[in-house]
Structure formats: C-alpha cells, structure tokens
Amino acid sequence: MKKEYKINTLFFLIGIGIFTFLIIRFGIVNILNEIAQIGVWFIPIIFIWMIIYSLNTIAWKIIIGNHLKVNFLQLVSLKISSFALNYITPVIALGGEPWKVMNIKRLIGIERASSSVILYDLMHILSHFFFWTFTLFIIFFTVKPTLATYIVLGVVLAFLISIILIIYKWYKKGIVFSFIHFLNKIPLLKKVAAKLSKQEDTLEEIERQIVAFYNTRRKEFYLSLGMEFFARIVGAIEFFLIMRAIQIDINFFEAIYISAATSLLTNLVGFVPLQLGTREGSLYLVYESLKLAPAQGIVVSLATRVREFFFIFFGLILMRINPLTKPVEDESHS
C-alpha cells in the first residue's frame, strides 16, 4: 500500500507539473477572457460533461459486472482523474489507463482490473467509429453533396466499417497476445514484450475475460456500447450550447456533425498534449465546410479548452481524495 501511495503521488506531481505548464502556455488572460465571453453557459456545459462521465462510468461498470459491488462514485472518480492524466500526457493513455488499473486492482484483482480497462478502451474506440458512421449517414440523408463527395464519403464509410469489423474480431478472439506479438516486432520494445510474456498465466486470464465478455455476455456488451454511443450524442450538446452563447444558431444535427468531424480529425493526431493546434485547425475546417465563419471554430475551441482545464484540475484533485480503500469480495466466487 505504501508503494502504491508513492506511485499515486508521483502521478499527481507529474500531472500538476504538466498542467501548470499548459496553463502558462495557453495564457491565464486568454482563459479568463473566454470564461467572460461564454459566461453562465459554462454551467450547463459542465453539467453536460458530468453526464458524459457518468455514462462512461456506467459502461465501465457494466463491463466489470454487477456481481462485483464496486462503488459507482469510486469509478467516476477514477474516470475523471484518468481523463486528466490522459489529456496532459503526450501519448494516448500514457498515464490514465495504468492509473485506473493500479487503483481498481485493489478492489477486483489485477486480472479483472486489466481486462476491464482494456475492454472499456476498446468499447470507447468502437463507440467513436459507430458515432462517425452514424454521422456519415446523417450527411447522406440531410445534405445533397456532389458525386465526388459521395465517392469520398463512401471510401470513408468503408474504412470505418472495416475498423469496426477488426475491433469485433479482437473481442471474439482476444487482443493481448496479438499485441505482445506486435511489440516483439519493434526493436526498442522487444524487452518489454519479453517481460510481459513471462506473466503467461496472468495474461491468459486477462485474455479469457476479454473473449468471454463478447461471447458469453452479449447483452451487457451492447448495453455498454449503447452507453458509450449515447455519451457521444450528448457530447454534441456542448457545441450547440457554445454557439448559443456567442449568439449563433445551429441545429442539433449540425452540432453532431461538428462533434464527429472534429473528433475524427483530432484523433488522427493523438500524441499532442491537449491536442494543441490540431483541434483549432480541425474546427476551422469543419466550420468552413458548414459555410460558417471559420474564426468561430477557434472561439469554440478556446471554450472547450477552458472546460477541459476545469476537469483536468478537478481530476487532479480527485487523485488526492480517491476513496478506494479495501478489496471487495466477489459474491459469485466465479
């Protein structure tokens, strides 16, 4: 427990350091100006994101299973703090996912902790691809694009569906050993792969739980996916509210398009802390495609960053008051 406390403290200090750097780089004056411009609209925006984190947590809780009585507030706390770590580290999930595993393992064991985090991350990714596919269909039926645009959209749709099928394959057959095999092909990561391979029994148990989730718990699988997909829809409300705050009317379908197109473009570049620069460019292009003033995309980006800074700070605070304490017994003994 003492070792875990030191590691938690290290995560916290690194997080505070990078967060301070990003605040200075972004500019305290810029943050205050943006808060003043959006004003009271930040209250419903924060509320919307609490709903989103709750939906994310419900999806994770479904994956863990109801037979393990893990406190919902504990999971929400871990979800928000892992968000903070993921957003301020330069590589996707560099800090947040190990943080979740390290803390939740005290409640459900290392195998279930690791498999639940892997399963949730796959579900989170899968929901994004379904959301992007859903948005493409909205474009097909609400916009009358040119033939060239239809062809481009068709190619994108084929790509999205192929990725969805690959993720389904991972759920059916497992991903852990395939991932280690992939690491073994990279010269600089061969030692990491070799160390992981030594934990064969643990890895086999994690792989078994990953495969079992889709093959034997199909109802929970799609319920979890539904929660994540709904969270993407709710997330579009943020863009709708920000546009209302700057007195520009858009409909909800346009808000969904902005959310989906922006997330697709920014996820193509996942190694930049806080997606600095990539989101501004993405929103600029998206707003131009809607024949709105592209500069408005920059304003929206600044507003979303202020919301992110709020939840990063909140997440770092939660790291120090996380209520995880003692293990919880598995009532089913399965």
C-alpha positions in Angstrom: 0.0 0.0 0.0 2.9 2.4 0.8 4.4 1.7 -2.6 1.1 2.4 -4.3 0.8 5.6 -2.4 4.2 6.7 -3.6 3.3 5.9 -7.2 0.0 7.8 -6.9 1.8 10.8 -5.5 4.3 10.6 -8.4 1.3 10.5 -10.9 -0.2 13.5 -9.1 3.0 15.6 -9.1 3.7 14.9 -12.8 0.1 15.8 -13.6 0.3 19.1 -11.6 3.6 20.0 -13.4 2.3 19.5 -16.9 -1.0 21.1 -16.1 0.8 24.2 -14.8 2.9 24.3 -18.0 -0.1 24.1 -20.2 -2.0 26.8 -18.3 1.0 29.2 -18.7 1.4 28.2 -22.4 -2.3 28.7 -23.0 -2.3 32.0 -21.1 -4.2 32.9 -18.0 -5.6 36.0 -19.6 -6.9 34.0 -22.5 -8.7 31.6 -20.1 -10.3 34.5 -18.2 -11.4 36.2 -21.4 -13.0 33.0 -22.6 -14.8 32.5 -19.3 -16.1 36.0 -19.5 -17.3 35.6 -23.1 -19.2 32.3 -22.5 -20.3 33.3 -19.0 -23.1 31.4 -17.3 -23.3 29.0 -20.3 -20.3 27.2 -18.8 -22.6 25.9 -16.0 -24.8 23.7 -18.3 -21.6 22.7 -20.3 -20.0 21.4 -17.1 -23.3 19.6 -16.2 -23.4 18.0 -19.7 -19.9 16.7 -19.2 -20.7 15.3 -15.8 -23.5 13.3 -17.6 -21.0 12.1 -20.2 -18.5 10.9 -17.5 -21.4 9.2 -15.7 -22.4 7.4 -18.9 -18.7 6.4 -19.5 -18.6 5.1 -15.9 -21.9 3.1 -16.4 -20.4 1.5 -19.5 -17.2 0.5 -17.5 -19.3 -0.7 -14.5 -21.3 -3.0 -16.9 -18.0 -4.4 -18.2 -16.8 -5.1 -14.6 -20.0 -6.8 -13.8 -22.8 -6.3 -11.2 -21.6 -9.2 -9.1 -18.6 -7.1 -8.0 -20.0 -4.4 -5.8 -17.6 -1.6 -6.8 -18.9 1.8 -5.7 -20.1 3.9 -8.6 -18.6 7.1 -7.2 -15.2 5.4 -6.9 -15.4 4.6 -10.6 -16.5 8.1 -11.6 -13.5 9.5 -9.5 -11.1 7.2 -11.4 -12.7 8.0 -14.7 -12.3 11.8 -14.3 -8.8 11.6 -12.9 -7.7 9.2 -15.7 -9.2 11.8 -18.1 -6.9 14.4 -16.6 -3.8 12.2 -16.9 -4.6 11.2 -20.5 -5.1 14.7 -21.7 -1.9 16.1 -20.3 0.4 13.3 -21.3 1.8 13.4 -24.9 0.8 9.8 -25.8 -2.8 8.4 -25.7 -3.4 6.7 -22.4 0.2 7.1 -21.2 -1.0 7.9 -17.6 -4.7 7.4 -17.3 -5.1 3.7 -18.1 -2.2 2.5 -15.8 -3.7 4.8 -13.1 -7.1 3.1 -13.4 -5.6 -0.4 -13.3 -3.4 0.4 -10.4 -6.3 1.7 -8.3 -9.1 -0.6 -9.3 -7.0 -3.8 -8.8 -7.3 -3.2 -5.1 -11.0 -3.9 -5.5 -11.2 -6.6 -8.1 -7.7 -8.0 -8.6 -5.1 -7.4 -11.3 -6.6 -9.7 -14.0 -10.1 -8.2 -13.8 -8.7 -4.7 -13.5 -6.6 -5.1 -16.6 -9.2 -6.8 -18.7 -11.9 -4.3 -17.7 -9.7 -1.3 -18.7 -8.8 -3.0 -22.0 -12.4 -3.9 -22.7 -13.6 -0.4 -21.8 -10.9 1.3 -24.0 -12.0 -1.0 -26.9 -15.6 -0.1 -26.3 -14.8 3.6 -26.2 -13.0 3.3 -29.5 -15.7 1.2 -31.0 -18.4 3.8 -30.0 -16.4 6.5 -31.8 -16.4 4.5 -35.0 -20.1 3.9 -34.7 -20.7 7.6 -34.0 -18.6 8.6 -37.0 -20.5 6.1 -39.2 -23.9 7.4 -37.8 -22.8 11.0 -38.7 -21.9 9.9 -42.3 -25.5 8.6 -42.7 -26.8 11.9 -41.4 -24.8 13.7 -44.1 -26.0 11.3 -46.8 -29.7 11.9 -45.9 -29.6 15.6 -44.9 -27.1 17.1 -47.4 -27.1 16.8 -51.2 -23.4 16.5 -52.0 -21.8 16.2 -55.4 -20.9 12.9 -56.9 -17.2 13.4 -56.0 -18.3 14.0 -52.4 -20.4 10.8 -52.4 -17.3 8.9 -53.5 -15.2 10.3 -50.8 -17.8 9.7 -48.2 -18.2 6.1 -49.5 -14.5 5.5 -49.1 -14.5 6.9 -45.5 -17.6 4.7 -44.7 -15.8 1.6 -46.0 -12.8 2.4 -43.9 -14.9 3.0 -40.7 -16.8 -0.3 -41.2 -13.5 -2.2 -41.7 -12.1 -0.9 -38.5 -15.4 -1.8 -36.7 -15.0 -5.4 -38.0 -11.4 -5.6 -36.8 -12.4 -4.5 -33.3 -15.2 -7.1 -33.3 -12.5 -9.7 -34.2 -10.5 -8.6 -31.2 -13.5 -9.0 -29.0 -14.1 -12.5 -30.4 -10.6 -13.9 -30.4 -8.7 -11.6 -27.9 -6.0 -9.0 -28.3 -3.5 -9.4 -25.5 -1.2 -11.9 -27.2 -1.6 -10.3 -30.6 -0.4 -7.0 -29.0 2.6 -8.7 -27.4 3.5 -10.3 -30.7 3.3 -6.8 -32.3 5.6 -5.4 -29.6 8.1 -8.2 -30.3 8.5 -6.9 -33.8 9.6 -3.5 -32.7 13.3 -3.5 -31.8 13.1 -1.0 -29.0 10.1 -2.8 -27.4 11.3 -6.4 -27.6 12.5 -6.4 -23.9 9.1 -5.1 -22.8 7.4 -7.9 -24.8 9.7 -10.5 -23.2 8.9 -9.3 -19.7 5.2 -9.4 -20.5 5.4 -12.9 -21.9 6.8 -14.2 -18.6 3.4 -13.4 -17.0 1.7 -16.1 -19.1 -0.8 -17.2 -16.5 -2.0 -13.7 -15.8 -2.1 -12.8 -19.5 -4.1 -15.9 -20.3 -6.7 -15.0 -17.6 -6.9 -11.4 -18.9 -7.4 -12.7 -22.5 -10.0 -15.2 -21.3 -12.1 -12.4 -19.7 -11.8 -10.2 -22.8 -13.1 -13.0 -25.1 -15.8 -14.1 -22.6 -17.3 -10.6 -22.4 -18.4 -10.6 -26.1 -19.0 -14.4 -26.5 -21.0 -15.0 -23.2 -22.3 -11.6 -22.1 -23.7 -10.3 -25.4 -26.5 -8.3 -23.7 -24.0 -6.4 -21.4 -21.7 -5.9 -24.4 -24.3 -4.0 -26.4 -25.7 -2.2 -23.3 -22.2 -0.9 -22.6 -21.8 0.1 -26.2 -25.1 1.9 -26.1 -24.0 3.9 -23.1 -20.8 5.0 -24.8 -22.6 5.8 -28.1 -25.2 7.9 -26.2 -22.3 9.7 -24.5 -21.1 10.8 -27.9 -24.5 12.2 -28.8 -24.7 14.0 -25.5 -21.3 15.5 -26.2 -22.6 17.3 -29.3 -24.8 19.4 -27.0 -21.6 21.2 -25.9 -21.1 22.7 -29.4 -24.8 23.6 -29.5 -24.6 25.5 -26.2 -21.3 27.3 -27.1 -22.8 28.5 -30.4 -25.9 29.8 -28.5 -23.5 31.5 -26.1 -22.0 33.5 -28.9 -25.5 34.2 -30.4 -25.2 31.9 -33.4 -28.0 29.4 -34.1 -27.2 25.9 -35.4 -29.4 22.9 -35.3 -28.6 19.7 -33.4 -27.7 17.7 -36.5 -25.1 20.4 -37.3 -23.8 20.1 -33.7 -23.5 16.3 -34.1 -21.6 16.9 -37.4 -19.2 19.4 -35.7 -18.6 17.0 -32.8 -18.0 13.9 -35.1 -15.9 15.6 -37.7 -13.7 17.4 -35.1 -13.1 14.3 -33.1 -12.3 12.3 -36.2 -9.7 14.8 -37.4 -8.1 15.4 -33.9 -7.9 11.6 -33.2 -5.7 11.2 -36.2 -3.1 13.0 -34.2 -3.1 11.5 -30.7 0.4 12.4 -29.4 0.0 16.1 -28.9 -0.8 17.2 -25.3 -4.4 18.7 -25.1 -4.4 18.3 -29.0 -2.7 21.7 -29.1 -3.1 23.3 -32.5 -4.8 20.2 -34.0 -8.3 20.9 -32.7 -8.1 24.6 -33.7 -7.2 23.5 -37.3 -9.9 20.8 -37.3 -12.7 23.2 -36.1 -11.5 25.8 -38.6 -12.0 23.3 -41.5 -15.3 21.9 -40.1 -16.8 25.4 -39.7 -15.7 26.3 -43.2 -17.4 23.2 -44.5 -20.7 24.3 -42.9 -20.3 27.7 -44.5 -19.9 29.3 -41.1 -17.2 31.8 -40.3 -14.1 29.7 -39.7 -12.9 32.0 -37.0 -15.9 30.9 -34.9 -14.3 27.5 -34.8 -11.4 29.0 -33.0 -13.7 30.6 -30.4 -15.4 27.2 -29.9 -12.0 25.5 -29.5 -11.0 28.0 -26.8 -14.3 27.4 -24.9 -13.8 23.6 -25.0 -10.3 24.1 -23.6 -11.5 26.1 -20.7 -13.9 23.2 -19.9 -11.0 20.7 -20.2 -8.8 22.8 -17.9 -11.7 22.7 -15.3 -12.0 18.9 -15.5 -8.2 18.4 -15.5 -7.9 20.4 -12.3 -10.9 18.6 -10.9 -9.4 15.2 -11.9 -6.0 16.0 -10.3 -7.8 17.0 -7.0 -9.7 13.6 -7.1 -6.4 11.8 -7.4 -5.6 13.0 -3.8 -9.0 12.2 -2.3 -9.8 9.0 -4.2 -12.0 6.9 -1.8 -10.6 3.5 -2.8 -9.7 1.6 0.3 -10.2 -2.1 0.8 -10.9 -5.1 -1.5 -14.5 -6.0 -2.3 -15.4 -9.7 -2.2 -16.7 -11.4 -5.4 -20.1 -12.6 -4.2 -20.4 -15.1 -7.1 -17.0 -16.6 -6.4 -16.7 -17.0 -10.2 
